[in-house]
Amino acid sequence: MARNEFRFVVDGVDLTADQQTLIAGEIQKAGLAALRTANAKLVNPLTLGHGNIRLRPEWYGLWVLDGQLAQDLGQKINDIGFWIQR
């Protein structure tokens, strides 16, 4: 399975928690837009992560999973009732 990781690092600038959350959300939106622009062929994507450093720091950011891993993980999330109908 291929894995591509992209990072955005800001060094030497003091940011408040609110600023970090705002920037993280904007980076997430830009990353998803870049996938669309690059015409990435995603079959059944699952997007996980968040932009709130206080929620679960180890999940801070955004992961876009596709293929069998996305399907398996999505089913596990549904099985534990972590699914919200929109």
N, C-alpha and C positions, 0 to 999 in steps of 0.2 A: 504494500500500500504506500503510495506517495504521500509525503508530508512536506509542506512548504510553510515556513514560519516567517512572519514579517513583524518587525518591532519598531516602535517609535519611542525614543528615549529623550527626556529633557533633563539636563544636568546643570546644576548651579542656579536653579530658579526655585524659590520657595513658593509652593502652591498650597492653597487651603484644600481641605477635603472636598468642598463643594466645587472648586476649580478642577480638581483631579477627576471628579465624577463627570463634570461637563465635558472635559477634554476626552475622556474615555468614551463617552457616548458619541462624540463627533468622529472619533477615530473608527469606532465600530461601523457607523454609517458610511464612512469613506471606504472602508474595507469591503463592505457588501456592494457598494456602487462599483468598486474596482473589479469585482468578480463579474458583474453584469457587463461592464465595459470590455473586459477581456474575453467575453463570451465563453466563460468557463462552463463546461458541460457537466452540470450537476444533475444526477438522476433523482435522488430523494434526499435533499439536504436537511440536516438537523443543525440548528444554531443554538449553541449553549454559551453561557457566560453572562457577565453583567458589568456595569460601570460603577458599582458602589463598593468601594474598598472596605467598608465596614461590614458588609454582608458576609461574604466568604472570601477572604483575601486570596486563597488558592484558586478561586474561580474567576478572579478579576481579569477582564479582557473578553475576548470573543473567540470561540472555536466554531468552525463550520465543518461538520462531518458529513460524509456522503458514502453511499454504498451500504454494504452489509453491516458495518459497525454502526452507522447512523440508524439503520432499521432496528438492530438489536437493542441499542441504547434507548431509542424512542419507545420501543415496546416496553422496556423496563420502567421508563418514566410513566407511561400510561398505566402500567400494572400497579404502581404505588399511588396512583391518583394525583399525579402532579401535572395533569393536563387541564388546560383551561379552554373551553370552547369559545370561539369568537363569533 
